[in-house]
Amino acid sequence: MADRSKQSLVVYDKSGAKVATGGIGTKQVEITGLEGGKQVAKGDYQLAYHRWNKYV
């Protein structure tokens, strides 16, 4: 498994706008503003790991 201790998760919406960023090394991110249990369509959000201005 890759070492994610110096990376953070970033969530983007389908237009490519950044929605949320998780803490470095936590391997978690929280999207605020959605109701608990709400389902979204496939492709509405994408996740990427971010490290020092590089995406992995």
All heavy atoms as atom14 arrays in JSON, in Angstrom:
{
  "sequence": "MADRSKQSLVVYDKSGAKVATGGIGTKQVEITGLEGGKQVAKGDYQLAYHRWNKYV",
  "atom14_mask": [
    [1, 1, 1, 1, 1, 1, 1, 1, 0, 0, 0, 0, 0, 0],
    [1, 1, 1, 1, 1, 0, 0, 0, 0, 0, 0, 0, 0, 0],
    [1, 1, 1, 1, 1, 1, 1, 1, 0, 0, 0, 0, 0, 0],
    [1, 1, 1, 1, 1, 1, 1, 1, 1, 1, 1, 0, 0, 0],
    [1, 1, 1, 1, 1, 1, 0, 0, 0, 0, 0, 0, 0, 0],
    [1, 1, 1, 1, 1, 1, 1, 1, 1, 0, 0, 0, 0, 0],
    [1, 1, 1, 1, 1, 1, 1, 1, 1, 0, 0, 0, 0, 0],
    [1, 1, 1, 1, 1, 1, 0, 0, 0, 0, 0, 0, 0, 0],
    [1, 1, 1, 1, 1, 1, 1, 1, 0, 0, 0, 0, 0, 0],
    [1, 1, 1, 1, 1, 1, 1, 0, 0, 0, 0, 0, 0, 0],
    [1, 1, 1, 1, 1, 1, 1, 0, 0, 0, 0, 0, 0, 0],
    [1, 1, 1, 1, 1, 1, 1, 1, 1, 1, 1, 1, 0, 0],
    [1, 1, 1, 1, 1, 1, 1, 1, 0, 0, 0, 0, 0, 0],
    [1, 1, 1, 1, 1, 1, 1, 1, 1, 0, 0, 0, 0, 0],
    [1, 1, 1, 1, 1, 1, 0, 0, 0, 0, 0, 0, 0, 0],
    [1, 1, 1, 1, 0, 0, 0, 0, 0, 0, 0, 0, 0, 0],
    [1, 1, 1, 1, 1, 0, 0, 0, 0, 0, 0, 0, 0, 0],
    [1, 1, 1, 1, 1, 1, 1, 1, 1, 0, 0, 0, 0, 0],
    [1, 1, 1, 1, 1, 1, 1, 0, 0, 0, 0, 0, 0, 0],
    [1, 1, 1, 1, 1, 0, 0, 0, 0, 0, 0, 0, 0, 0],
    [1, 1, 1, 1, 1, 1, 1, 0, 0, 0, 0, 0, 0, 0],
    [1, 1, 1, 1, 0, 0, 0, 0, 0, 0, 0, 0, 0, 0],
    [1, 1, 1, 1, 0, 0, 0, 0, 0, 0, 0, 0, 0, 0],
    [1, 1, 1, 1, 1, 1, 1, 1, 0, 0, 0, 0, 0, 0],
    [1, 1, 1, 1, 0, 0, 0, 0, 0, 0, 0, 0, 0, 0],
    [1, 1, 1, 1, 1, 1, 1, 0, 0, 0, 0, 0, 0, 0],
    [1, 1, 1, 1, 1, 1, 1, 1, 1, 0, 0, 0, 0, 0],
    [1, 1, 1, 1, 1, 1, 1, 1, 1, 0, 0, 0, 0, 0],
    [1, 1, 1, 1, 1, 1, 1, 0, 0, 0, 0, 0, 0, 0],
    [1, 1, 1, 1, 1, 1, 1, 1, 1, 0, 0, 0, 0, 0],
    [1, 1, 1, 1, 1, 1, 1, 1, 0, 0, 0, 0, 0, 0],
    [1, 1, 1, 1, 1, 1, 1, 0, 0, 0, 0, 0, 0, 0],
    [1, 1, 1, 1, 0, 0, 0, 0, 0, 0, 0, 0, 0, 0],
    [1, 1, 1, 1, 1, 1, 1, 1, 0, 0, 0, 0, 0, 0],
    [1, 1, 1, 1, 1, 1, 1, 1, 1, 0, 0, 0, 0, 0],
    [1, 1, 1, 1, 0, 0, 0, 0, 0, 0, 0, 0, 0, 0],
    [1, 1, 1, 1, 0, 0, 0, 0, 0, 0, 0, 0, 0, 0],
    [1, 1, 1, 1, 1, 1, 1, 1, 1, 0, 0, 0, 0, 0],
    [1, 1, 1, 1, 1, 1, 1, 1, 1, 0, 0, 0, 0, 0],
    [1, 1, 1, 1, 1, 1, 1, 0, 0, 0, 0, 0, 0, 0],
    [1, 1, 1, 1, 1, 0, 0, 0, 0, 0, 0, 0, 0, 0],
    [1, 1, 1, 1, 1, 1, 1, 1, 1, 0, 0, 0, 0, 0],
    [1, 1, 1, 1, 0, 0, 0, 0, 0, 0, 0, 0, 0, 0],
    [1, 1, 1, 1, 1, 1, 1, 1, 0, 0, 0, 0, 0, 0],
    [1, 1, 1, 1, 1, 1, 1, 1, 1, 1, 1, 1, 0, 0],
    [1, 1, 1, 1, 1, 1, 1, 1, 1, 0, 0, 0, 0, 0],
    [1, 1, 1, 1, 1, 1, 1, 1, 0, 0, 0, 0, 0, 0],
    [1, 1, 1, 1, 1, 0, 0, 0, 0, 0, 0, 0, 0, 0],
    [1, 1, 1, 1, 1, 1, 1, 1, 1, 1, 1, 1, 0, 0],
    [1, 1, 1, 1, 1, 1, 1, 1, 1, 1, 0, 0, 0, 0],
    [1, 1, 1, 1, 1, 1, 1, 1, 1, 1, 1, 0, 0, 0],
    [1, 1, 1, 1, 1, 1, 1, 1, 1, 1, 1, 1, 1, 1],
    [1, 1, 1, 1, 1, 1, 1, 1, 0, 0, 0, 0, 0, 0],
    [1, 1, 1, 1, 1, 1, 1, 1, 1, 0, 0, 0, 0, 0],
    [1, 1, 1, 1, 1, 1, 1, 1, 1, 1, 1, 1, 0, 0],
    [1, 1, 1, 1, 1, 1, 1, 0, 0, 0, 0, 0, 0, 0]
  ],
  "atom14_positions": [
    [[0.84, -1.18, 0.0], [0.0, 0.0, 0.0], [0.89, 1.24, 0.0], [1.92, 1.29, 0.65], [-0.92, -0.02, 1.22], [-1.93, 1.09, 1.21], [-3.08, 1.07, 2.6], [-4.1, -0.3, 2.15], [0.0, 0.0, 0.0], [0.0, 0.0, 0.0], [0.0, 0.0, 0.0], [0.0, 0.0, 0.0], [0.0, 0.0, 0.0], [0.0, 0.0, 0.0]],
    [[0.46, 2.26, -0.72], [1.22, 3.5, -0.82], [1.23, 4.25, 0.51], [0.26, 4.21, 1.27], [0.62, 4.39, -1.89], [0.0, 0.0, 0.0], [0.0, 0.0, 0.0], [0.0, 0.0, 0.0], [0.0, 0.0, 0.0], [0.0, 0.0, 0.0], [0.0, 0.0, 0.0], [0.0, 0.0, 0.0], [0.0, 0.0, 0.0], [0.0, 0.0, 0.0]],
    [[2.33, 4.94, 0.77], [2.45, 5.77, 1.96], [1.7, 7.08, 1.73], [2.08, 7.88, 0.88], [3.92, 6.06, 2.26], [4.11, 6.96, 3.46], [3.15, 7.17, 4.23], [5.23, 7.48, 3.63], [0.0, 0.0, 0.0], [0.0, 0.0, 0.0], [0.0, 0.0, 0.0], [0.0, 0.0, 0.0], [0.0, 0.0, 0.0], [0.0, 0.0, 0.0]],
    [[0.61, 7.29, 2.42], [-0.22, 8.49, 2.27], [-0.02, 9.47, 3.42], [-0.79, 10.4, 3.58], [-1.69, 8.1, 2.18], [-2.04, 7.13, 1.08], [-1.95, 7.77, -0.26], [-2.48, 6.86, -1.28], [-2.3, 7.05, -2.56], [-1.63, 8.1, -2.98], [-2.79, 6.21, -3.44], [0.0, 0.0, 0.0], [0.0, 0.0, 0.0], [0.0, 0.0, 0.0]],
    [[1.04, 9.3, 4.21], [1.24, 10.11, 5.42], [1.51, 11.58, 5.12], [1.32, 12.42, 5.98], [2.37, 9.53, 6.26], [3.61, 9.61, 5.57], [0.0, 0.0, 0.0], [0.0, 0.0, 0.0], [0.0, 0.0, 0.0], [0.0, 0.0, 0.0], [0.0, 0.0, 0.0], [0.0, 0.0, 0.0], [0.0, 0.0, 0.0], [0.0, 0.0, 0.0]],
    [[1.93, 11.91, 3.91], [2.2, 13.3, 3.56], [1.26, 13.8, 2.46], [1.55, 14.76, 1.77], [3.66, 13.44, 3.12], [4.63, 13.19, 4.26], [6.05, 13.41, 3.8], [7.08, 13.4, 4.84], [7.23, 12.51, 5.8], [0.0, 0.0, 0.0], [0.0, 0.0, 0.0], [0.0, 0.0, 0.0], [0.0, 0.0, 0.0], [0.0, 0.0, 0.0]],
    [[0.14, 13.1, 2.33], [-0.84, 13.45, 1.29], [-2.2, 13.71, 1.93], [-2.48, 13.27, 3.03], [-0.97, 12.31, 0.28], [0.32, 12.02, -0.44], [0.21, 10.79, -1.3], [-0.69, 9.98, -1.14], [1.14, 10.63, -2.23], [0.0, 0.0, 0.0], [0.0, 0.0, 0.0], [0.0, 0.0, 0.0], [0.0, 0.0, 0.0], [0.0, 0.0, 0.0]],
    [[-3.03, 14.42, 1.19], [-4.41, 14.63, 1.64], [-5.36, 14.28, 0.5], [-5.0, 14.39, -0.67], [-4.63, 16.08, 2.09], [-4.37, 16.97, 1.04], [0.0, 0.0, 0.0], [0.0, 0.0, 0.0], [0.0, 0.0, 0.0], [0.0, 0.0, 0.0], [0.0, 0.0, 0.0], [0.0, 0.0, 0.0], [0.0, 0.0, 0.0], [0.0, 0.0, 0.0]],
    [[-6.56, 13.86, 0.86], [-7.6, 13.59, -0.13], [-8.28, 14.89, -0.5], [-8.56, 15.73, 0.35], [-8.65, 12.63, 0.43], [-8.39, 11.15, 0.23], [-9.44, 10.34, 0.99], [-8.38, 10.78, -1.22], [0.0, 0.0, 0.0], [0.0, 0.0, 0.0], [0.0, 0.0, 0.0], [0.0, 0.0, 0.0], [0.0, 0.0, 0.0], [0.0, 0.0, 0.0]],
    [[-8.56, 15.05, -1.78], [-9.27, 16.23, -2.28], [-10.47, 15.73, -3.07], [-10.38, 14.79, -3.84], [-8.36, 17.08, -3.19], [-9.1, 18.32, -3.67], [-7.09, 17.48, -2.47], [0.0, 0.0, 0.0], [0.0, 0.0, 0.0], [0.0, 0.0, 0.0], [0.0, 0.0, 0.0], [0.0, 0.0, 0.0], [0.0, 0.0, 0.0], [0.0, 0.0, 0.0]],
    [[-11.63, 16.38, -2.86], [-12.86, 16.03, -3.57], [-13.15, 17.14, -4.58], [-13.1, 18.32, -4.25], [-14.06, 15.89, -2.61], [-15.33, 15.57, -3.36], [-13.79, 14.85, -1.56], [0.0, 0.0, 0.0], [0.0, 0.0, 0.0], [0.0, 0.0, 0.0], [0.0, 0.0, 0.0], [0.0, 0.0, 0.0], [0.0, 0.0, 0.0], [0.0, 0.0, 0.0]],
    [[-13.46, 16.72, -5.81], [-13.85, 17.64, -6.87], [-15.25, 17.3, -7.35], [-15.62, 16.12, -7.4], [-12.89, 17.51, -8.07], [-11.48, 17.89, -7.73], [-10.57, 16.92, -7.31], [-11.05, 19.2, -7.81], [-9.27, 17.26, -6.99], [-9.75, 19.54, -7.49], [-8.87, 18.57, -7.08], [-7.58, 18.91, -6.76], [0.0, 0.0, 0.0], [0.0, 0.0, 0.0]],
    [[-16.03, 18.33, -7.71], [-17.34, 18.03, -8.31], [-17.16, 17.79, -9.8], [-16.05, 17.89, -10.33], [-18.35, 19.13, -8.0], [-18.04, 20.47, -8.64], [-17.21, 20.54, -9.57], [-18.64, 21.47, -8.21], [0.0, 0.0, 0.0], [0.0, 0.0, 0.0], [0.0, 0.0, 0.0], [0.0, 0.0, 0.0], [0.0, 0.0, 0.0], [0.0, 0.0, 0.0]],
    [[-18.25, 17.48, -10.49], [-18.12, 17.09, -11.9], [-17.69, 18.23, -12.8], [-17.26, 18.0, -13.92], [-19.4, 16.44, -12.4], [-20.64, 17.29, -12.33], [-21.85, 16.47, -12.77], [-23.14, 17.19, -12.46], [-24.27, 16.33, -12.75], [0.0, 0.0, 0.0], [0.0, 0.0, 0.0], [0.0, 0.0, 0.0], [0.0, 0.0, 0.0], [0.0, 0.0, 0.0]],
    [[-17.76, 19.47, -12.32], [-17.26, 20.59, -13.12], [-15.76, 20.81, -12.9], [-15.15, 21.64, -13.57], [-18.01, 21.88, -12.77], [-17.63, 22.35, -11.49], [0.0, 0.0, 0.0], [0.0, 0.0, 0.0], [0.0, 0.0, 0.0], [0.0, 0.0, 0.0], [0.0, 0.0, 0.0], [0.0, 0.0, 0.0], [0.0, 0.0, 0.0], [0.0, 0.0, 0.0]],
    [[-15.18, 20.07, -11.93], [-13.75, 20.19, -11.64], [-13.43, 21.14, -10.51], [-12.27, 21.35, -10.17], [0.0, 0.0, 0.0], [0.0, 0.0, 0.0], [0.0, 0.0, 0.0], [0.0, 0.0, 0.0], [0.0, 0.0, 0.0], [0.0, 0.0, 0.0], [0.0, 0.0, 0.0], [0.0, 0.0, 0.0], [0.0, 0.0, 0.0], [0.0, 0.0, 0.0]],
    [[-14.46, 21.73, -9.9], [-14.25, 22.64, -8.77], [-13.93, 21.85, -7.5], [-14.56, 20.82, -7.23], [-15.49, 23.49, -8.54], [0.0, 0.0, 0.0], [0.0, 0.0, 0.0], [0.0, 0.0, 0.0], [0.0, 0.0, 0.0], [0.0, 0.0, 0.0], [0.0, 0.0, 0.0], [0.0, 0.0, 0.0], [0.0, 0.0, 0.0], [0.0, 0.0, 0.0]],
    [[-12.95, 22.33, -6.75], [-12.6, 21.68, -5.48], [-13.73, 21.89, -4.48], [-14.18, 23.0, -4.25], [-11.31, 22.26, -4.93], [-10.77, 21.5, -3.74], [-9.57, 22.16, -3.08], [-8.4, 22.31, -3.99], [-7.22, 22.85, -3.29], [0.0, 0.0, 0.0], [0.0, 0.0, 0.0], [0.0, 0.0, 0.0], [0.0, 0.0, 0.0], [0.0, 0.0, 0.0]],
    [[-14.18, 20.79, -3.87], [-15.29, 20.83, -2.92], [-14.79, 20.73, -1.48], [-15.29, 21.41, -0.59], [-16.28, 19.67, -3.21], [-17.38, 19.6, -2.17], [-16.87, 19.82, -4.59], [0.0, 0.0, 0.0], [0.0, 0.0, 0.0], [0.0, 0.0, 0.0], [0.0, 0.0, 0.0], [0.0, 0.0, 0.0], [0.0, 0.0, 0.0], [0.0, 0.0, 0.0]],
    [[-13.8, 19.87, -1.25], [-13.32, 19.64, 0.12], [-11.91, 19.08, 0.08], [-11.51, 18.42, -0.89], [-14.24, 18.69, 0.86], [0.0, 0.0, 0.0], [0.0, 0.0, 0.0], [0.0, 0.0, 0.0], [0.0, 0.0, 0.0], [0.0, 0.0, 0.0], [0.0, 0.0, 0.0], [0.0, 0.0, 0.0], [0.0, 0.0, 0.0], [0.0, 0.0, 0.0]],
    [[-11.16, 19.34, 1.16], [-9.81, 18.8, 1.31], [-9.69, 18.19, 2.69], [-10.04, 18.82, 3.68], [-8.75, 19.91, 1.15], [-8.93, 20.54, -0.12], [-7.35, 19.36, 1.25], [0.0, 0.0, 0.0], [0.0, 0.0, 0.0], [0.0, 0.0, 0.0], [0.0, 0.0, 0.0], [0.0, 0.0, 0.0], [0.0, 0.0, 0.0], [0.0, 0.0, 0.0]],
    [[-9.17, 16.97, 2.75], [-8.96, 16.3, 4.03], [-7.62, 16.69, 4.64], [-6.79, 17.32, 3.99], [0.0, 0.0, 0.0], [0.0, 0.0, 0.0], [0.0, 0.0, 0.0], [0.0, 0.0, 0.0], [0.0, 0.0, 0.0], [0.0, 0.0, 0.0], [0.0, 0.0, 0.0], [0.0, 0.0, 0.0], [0.0, 0.0, 0.0], [0.0, 0.0, 0.0]],
    [[-7.42, 16.29, 5.86], [-6.17, 16.57, 6.55], [-5.03, 15.72, 6.03], [-5.24, 14.59, 5.58], [0.0, 0.0, 0.0], [0.0, 0.0, 0.0], [0.0, 0.0, 0.0], [0.0, 0.0, 0.0], [0.0, 0.0, 0.0], [0.0, 0.0, 0.0], [0.0, 0.0, 0.0], [0.0, 0.0, 0.0], [0.0, 0.0, 0.0], [0.0, 0.0, 0.0]],
    [[-3.84, 16.23, 6.09], [-2.66, 15.49, 5.63], [-2.49, 14.23, 6.48], [-2.5, 14.29, 7.7], [-1.41, 16.38, 5.71], [-1.53, 17.52, 4.71], [-0.14, 15.56, 5.43], [-0.44, 18.55, 4.79], [0.0, 0.0, 0.0], [0.0, 0.0, 0.0], [0.0, 0.0, 0.0], [0.0, 0.0, 0.0], [0.0, 0.0, 0.0], [0.0, 0.0, 0.0]],
    [[-2.35, 13.11, 5.78], [-2.12, 11.83, 6.45], [-3.34, 11.16, 7.05], [-3.24, 10.05, 7.57], [0.0, 0.0, 0.0], [0.0, 0.0, 0.0], [0.0, 0.0, 0.0], [0.0, 0.0, 0.0], [0.0, 0.0, 0.0], [0.0, 0.0, 0.0], [0.0, 0.0, 0.0], [0.0, 0.0, 0.0], [0.0, 0.0, 0.0], [0.0, 0.0, 0.0]],
    [[-4.51, 11.77, 6.97], [-5.7, 11.19, 7.61], [-6.41, 10.16, 6.75], [-7.17, 9.35, 7.26], [-6.73, 12.27, 7.98], [-7.22, 12.88, 6.78], [-6.13, 13.32, 8.9], [0.0, 0.0, 0.0], [0.0, 0.0, 0.0], [0.0, 0.0, 0.0], [0.0, 0.0, 0.0], [0.0, 0.0, 0.0], [0.0, 0.0, 0.0], [0.0, 0.0, 0.0]],
    [[-6.22, 10.21, 5.43], [-6.91, 9.33, 4.48], [-8.42, 9.5, 4.57], [-9.18, 8.58, 4.29], [-6.53, 7.87, 4.69], [-5.07, 7.57, 4.55], [-4.81, 6.1, 4.78], [-3.36, 5.83, 5.03], [-3.11, 4.44, 5.39], [0.0, 0.0, 0.0], [0.0, 0.0, 0.0], [0.0, 0.0, 0.0], [0.0, 0.0, 0.0], [0.0, 0.0, 0.0]],
    [[-8.87, 10.69, 4.97], [-10.3, 10.98, 5.1], [-10.58, 12.38, 4.59], [-9.72, 13.25, 4.63], [-10.73, 10.92, 6.56], [-10.6, 9.56, 7.19], [-11.05, 9.58, 8.64], [-11.84, 10.41, 9.05], [-10.53, 8.66, 9.42], [0.0, 0.0, 0.0], [0.0, 0.0, 0.0], [0.0, 0.0, 0.0], [0.0, 0.0, 0.0], [0.0, 0.0, 0.0]],
    [[-11.8, 12.57, 4.11], [-12.27, 13.89, 3.7], [-13.77, 13.93, 3.95], [-14.46, 12.91, 3.86], [-11.93, 14.19, 2.22], [-12.64, 13.24, 1.29], [-12.22, 15.64, 1.87], [0.0, 0.0, 0.0], [0.0, 0.0, 0.0], [0.0, 0.0, 0.0], [0.0, 0.0, 0.0], [0.0, 0.0, 0.0], [0.0, 0.0, 0.0], [0.0, 0.0, 0.0]],
    [[-14.27, 15.09, 4.32], [-15.69, 15.24, 4.62], [-16.29, 16.29, 3.7], [-15.77, 17.39, 3.57], [-15.86, 15.69, 6.07], [-17.28, 15.8, 6.5], [-17.41, 16.14, 7.98], [-16.62, 15.63, 8.79], [-18.3, 16.94, 8.31], [0.0, 0.0, 0.0], [0.0, 0.0, 0.0], [0.0, 0.0, 0.0], [0.0, 0.0, 0.0], [0.0, 0.0, 0.0]],
    [[-17.38, 15.91, 3.04], [-18.11, 16.86, 2.2], [-19.22, 17.44, 3.05], [-20.1, 16.72, 3.52], [-18.7, 16.17, 0.96], [-17.59, 15.55, 0.12], [-19.5, 17.16, 0.13], [-18.09, 14.73, -1.04], [0.0, 0.0, 0.0], [0.0, 0.0, 0.0], [0.0, 0.0, 0.0], [0.0, 0.0, 0.0], [0.0, 0.0, 0.0], [0.0, 0.0, 0.0]],
    [[-19.2, 18.73, 3.28], [-20.25, 19.38, 4.07], [-21.36, 19.88, 3.15], [-21.14, 20.1, 1.96], [-19.69, 20.57, 4.88], [-19.1, 21.5, 4.0], [-18.65, 20.09, 5.88], [0.0, 0.0, 0.0], [0.0, 0.0, 0.0], [0.0, 0.0, 0.0], [0.0, 0.0, 0.0], [0.0, 0.0, 0.0], [0.0, 0.0, 0.0], [0.0, 0.0, 0.0]],
    [[-22.54, 20.02, 3.7], [-23.66, 20.53, 2.94], [-24.54, 19.44, 2.32], [-25.54, 19.75, 1.69], [0.0, 0.0, 0.0], [0.0, 0.0, 0.0], [0.0, 0.0, 0.0], [0.0, 0.0, 0.0], [0.0, 0.0, 0.0], [0.0, 0.0, 0.0], [0.0, 0.0, 0.0], [0.0, 0.0, 0.0], [0.0, 0.0, 0.0], [0.0, 0.0, 0.0]],
    [[-24.18, 18.18, 2.49], [-25.03, 17.08, 2.03], [-25.78, 16.49, 3.22], [-25.23, 16.38, 4.3], [-24.19, 15.96, 1.39], [-23.51, 16.26, 0.07], [-22.67, 15.07, -0.37], [-24.51, 16.62, -0.99], [0.0, 0.0, 0.0], [0.0, 0.0, 0.0], [0.0, 0.0, 0.0], [0.0, 0.0, 0.0], [0.0, 0.0, 0.0], [0.0, 0.0, 0.0]],
    [[-27.02, 16.12, 2.99], [-27.78, 15.45, 4.04], [-27.21, 14.07, 4.29], [-26.76, 13.4, 3.36], [-29.24, 15.31, 3.62], [-29.98, 16.61, 3.44], [-31.39, 16.37, 2.94], [-31.97, 15.31, 3.26], [-31.89, 17.24, 2.21], [0.0, 0.0, 0.0], [0.0, 0.0, 0.0], [0.0, 0.0, 0.0], [0.0, 0.0, 0.0], [0.0, 0.0, 0.0]],
    [[-27.2, 13.64, 5.53], [-26.74, 12.3, 5.87], [-27.53, 11.24, 5.12], [-28.75, 11.32, 5.05], [0.0, 0.0, 0.0], [0.0, 0.0, 0.0], [0.0, 0.0, 0.0], [0.0, 0.0, 0.0], [0.0, 0.0, 0.0], [0.0, 0.0, 0.0], [0.0, 0.0, 0.0], [0.0, 0.0, 0.0], [0.0, 0.0, 0.0], [0.0, 0.0, 0.0]],
    [[-26.84, 10.3, 4.52], [-27.49, 9.21, 3.8], [-27.94, 9.57, 2.39], [-28.47, 8.73, 1.68], [0.0, 0.0, 0.0], [0.0, 0.0, 0.0], [0.0, 0.0, 0.0], [0.0, 0.0, 0.0], [0.0, 0.0, 0.0], [0.0, 0.0, 0.0], [0.0, 0.0, 0.0], [0.0, 0.0, 0.0], [0.0, 0.0, 0.0], [0.0, 0.0, 0.0]],
    [[-27.73, 10.81, 1.97], [-28.14, 11.23, 0.63], [-27.29, 10.52, -0.42], [-26.08, 10.45, -0.31], [-27.99, 12.73, 0.47], [-28.38, 13.23, -0.91], [-28.25, 14.74, -1.01], [-28.47, 15.2, -2.42], [-29.83, 15.5, -2.75], [0.0, 0.0, 0.0], [0.0, 0.0, 0.0], [0.0, 0.0, 0.0], [0.0, 0.0, 0.0], [0.0, 0.0, 0.0]],
    [[-27.93, 10.01, -1.43], [-27.22, 9.37, -2.53], [-27.01, 10.39, -3.64], [-27.88, 11.21, -3.93], [-28.02, 8.18, -3.07], [-28.09, 7.04, -2.09], [-28.74, 5.81, -2.71], [-29.19, 5.83, -3.84], [-28.77, 4.74, -1.95], [0.0, 0.0, 0.0], [0.0, 0.0, 0.0], [0.0, 0.0, 0.0], [0.0, 0.0, 0.0], [0.0, 0.0, 0.0]],
    [[-25.84, 10.34, -4.25], [-25.53, 11.21, -5.38], [-25.28, 10.34, -6.6], [-24.98, 9.15, -6.48], [-24.31, 12.1, -5.08], [-24.6, 13.07, -3.94], [-23.09, 11.27, -4.75], [0.0, 0.0, 0.0], [0.0, 0.0, 0.0], [0.0, 0.0, 0.0], [0.0, 0.0, 0.0], [0.0, 0.0, 0.0], [0.0, 0.0, 0.0], [0.0, 0.0, 0.0]],
    [[-25.4, 10.91, -7.76], [-25.21, 10.16, -9.0], [-23.73, 9.82, -9.2], [-22.85, 10.58, -8.79], [-25.71, 10.97, -10.19], [0.0, 0.0, 0.0], [0.0, 0.0, 0.0], [0.0, 0.0, 0.0], [0.0, 0.0, 0.0], [0.0, 0.0, 0.0], [0.0, 0.0, 0.0], [0.0, 0.0, 0.0], [0.0, 0.0, 0.0], [0.0, 0.0, 0.0]],
    [[-23.49, 8.69, -9.82], [-22.13, 8.27, -10.14], [-21.48, 9.36, -11.0], [-22.08, 9.85, -11.95], [-22.17, 6.95, -10.9], [-20.8, 6.39, -11.2], [-20.91, 5.04, -11.87], [-19.54, 4.46, -12.14], [-19.64, 3.13, -12.73], [0.0, 0.0, 0.0], [0.0, 0.0, 0.0], [0.0, 0.0, 0.0], [0.0, 0.0, 0.0], [0.0, 0.0, 0.0]],
    [[-20.29, 9.76, -10.61], [-19.57, 10.78, -11.35], [-19.78, 12.2, -10.84], [-19.16, 13.13, -11.34], [0.0, 0.0, 0.0], [0.0, 0.0, 0.0], [0.0, 0.0, 0.0], [0.0, 0.0, 0.0], [0.0, 0.0, 0.0], [0.0, 0.0, 0.0], [0.0, 0.0, 0.0], [0.0, 0.0, 0.0], [0.0, 0.0, 0.0], [0.0, 0.0, 0.0]],
    [[-20.68, 12.39, -9.86], [-20.89, 13.73, -9.32], [-19.65, 14.24, -8.58], [-19.4, 15.44, -8.54], [-22.08, 13.77, -8.36], [-23.41, 13.88, -9.08], [-23.42, 14.06, -10.31], [-24.45, 13.8, -8.39], [0.0, 0.0, 0.0], [0.0, 0.0, 0.0], [0.0, 0.0, 0.0], [0.0, 0.0, 0.0], [0.0, 0.0, 0.0], [0.0, 0.0, 0.0]],
    [[-18.88, 13.32, -7.99], [-17.68, 13.68, -7.24], [-16.54, 12.75, -7.63], [-16.76, 11.59, -7.96], [-17.92, 13.58, -5.73], [-18.97, 14.56, -5.23], [-20.28, 14.15, -5.03], [-18.64, 15.88, -4.97], [-21.24, 15.04, -4.59], [-19.59, 16.77, -4.53], [-20.89, 16.35, -4.34], [-21.83, 17.23, -3.91], [0.0, 0.0, 0.0], [0.0, 0.0, 0.0]],
    [[-15.32, 13.29, -7.55], [-14.12, 12.49, -7.77], [-13.13, 12.78, -6.66], [-13.07, 13.9, -6.15], [-13.48, 12.81, -9.12], [-14.33, 12.41, -10.29], [-13.61, 12.64, -11.61], [-12.48, 13.07, -11.65], [-14.3, 12.35, -12.7], [0.0, 0.0, 0.0], [0.0, 0.0, 0.0], [0.0, 0.0, 0.0], [0.0, 0.0, 0.0], [0.0, 0.0, 0.0]],
    [[-12.35, 11.77, -6.29], [-11.32, 11.91, -5.25], [-9.94, 11.82, -5.87], [-9.73, 11.08, -6.82], [-11.44, 10.78, -4.23], [-12.69, 10.72, -3.39], [-12.72, 9.43, -2.59], [-12.76, 11.9, -2.46], [0.0, 0.0, 0.0], [0.0, 0.0, 0.0], [0.0, 0.0, 0.0], [0.0, 0.0, 0.0], [0.0, 0.0, 0.0], [0.0, 0.0, 0.0]],
    [[-9.02, 12.56, -5.31], [-7.62, 12.46, -5.72], [-6.75, 12.72, -4.5], [-7.12, 13.5, -3.62], [-7.29, 13.48, -6.8], [0.0, 0.0, 0.0], [0.0, 0.0, 0.0], [0.0, 0.0, 0.0], [0.0, 0.0, 0.0], [0.0, 0.0, 0.0], [0.0, 0.0, 0.0], [0.0, 0.0, 0.0], [0.0, 0.0, 0.0], [0.0, 0.0, 0.0]],
    [[-5.61, 12.06, -4.42], [-4.64, 12.37, -3.37], [-3.78, 13.52, -3.85], [-3.41, 13.59, -5.03], [-3.76, 11.15, -3.05], [-4.4, 10.22, -2.05], [-5.03, 9.06, -2.46], [-4.36, 10.51, -0.69], [-5.62, 8.22, -1.55], [-4.96, 9.67, 0.23], [-5.59, 8.53, -0.21], [-6.16, 7.69, 0.71], [0.0, 0.0, 0.0], [0.0, 0.0, 0.0]],
    [[-3.46, 14.43, -2.96], [-2.7, 15.62, -3.28], [-1.45, 15.66, -2.4], [-1.53, 15.43, -1.2], [-3.57, 16.85, -3.03], [-2.91, 18.13, -3.39], [-2.25, 18.89, -2.48], [-2.83, 18.79, -4.56], [-1.77, 19.97, -3.08], [-2.11, 19.93, -4.34], [0.0, 0.0, 0.0], [0.0, 0.0, 0.0], [0.0, 0.0, 0.0], [0.0, 0.0, 0.0]],
    [[-0.32, 15.98, -3.01], [0.92, 16.1, -2.25], [1.77, 17.2, -2.86], [2.18, 17.09, -4.02], [1.69, 14.78, -2.28], [3.02, 14.88, -1.56], [3.76, 13.59, -1.66], [5.12, 13.76, -1.13], [6.03, 12.83, -1.15], [5.75, 11.66, -1.66], [7.2, 13.07, -0.67], [0.0, 0.0, 0.0], [0.0, 0.0, 0.0], [0.0, 0.0, 0.0]],
    [[2.01, 18.23, -2.15], [2.9, 19.32, -2.57], [2.65, 19.74, -4.02], [3.56, 19.76, -4.85], [4.37, 18.95, -2.38], [4.7, 18.63, -0.97], [4.53, 19.41, 0.14], [5.25, 17.41, -0.48], [4.93, 18.78, 1.26], [5.4, 17.52, 0.91], [5.64, 16.22, -1.09], [5.9, 16.52, 1.7], [6.15, 15.22, -0.3], [6.28, 15.38, 1.07]],
    [[1.41, 20.06, -4.33], [1.02, 20.51, -5.67], [1.18, 19.45, -6.74], [1.26, 19.76, -7.91], [1.76, 21.78, -6.08], [1.43, 22.94, -5.16], [0.32, 23.04, -4.69], [2.38, 23.79, -4.92], [0.0, 0.0, 0.0], [0.0, 0.0, 0.0], [0.0, 0.0, 0.0], [0.0, 0.0, 0.0], [0.0, 0.0, 0.0], [0.0, 0.0, 0.0]],
    [[1.23, 18.18, -6.36], [1.28, 17.09, -7.32], [0.13, 16.15, -7.02], [-0.17, 15.89, -5.87], [2.59, 16.3, -7.23], [3.77, 17.09, -7.66], [5.02, 16.22, -7.6], [6.23, 17.02, -7.99], [7.43, 16.21, -7.95], [0.0, 0.0, 0.0], [0.0, 0.0, 0.0], [0.0, 0.0, 0.0], [0.0, 0.0, 0.0], [0.0, 0.0, 0.0]],
    [[-0.54, 15.67, -8.05], [-1.64, 14.73, -7.87], [-1.13, 13.33, -8.14], [-0.37, 13.1, -9.07], [-2.8, 15.08, -8.82], [-3.37, 16.41, -8.48], [-2.91, 17.56, -9.11], [-4.32, 16.54, -7.48], [-3.42, 18.8, -8.77], [-4.83, 17.77, -7.14], [-4.38, 18.9, -7.79], [-4.87, 20.12, -7.44], [0.0, 0.0, 0.0], [0.0, 0.0, 0.0]],
    [[-1.52, 12.39, -7.31], [-1.07, 11.0, -7.44], [-2.26, 10.08, -7.53], [-3.35, 10.41, -7.16], [-0.15, 10.58, -6.27], [1.16, 11.3, -6.38], [-0.8, 10.85, -4.94], [0.0, 0.0, 0.0], [0.0, 0.0, 0.0], [0.0, 0.0, 0.0], [0.0, 0.0, 0.0], [0.0, 0.0, 0.0], [0.0, 0.0, 0.0], [0.0, 0.0, 0.0]]
  ]
}
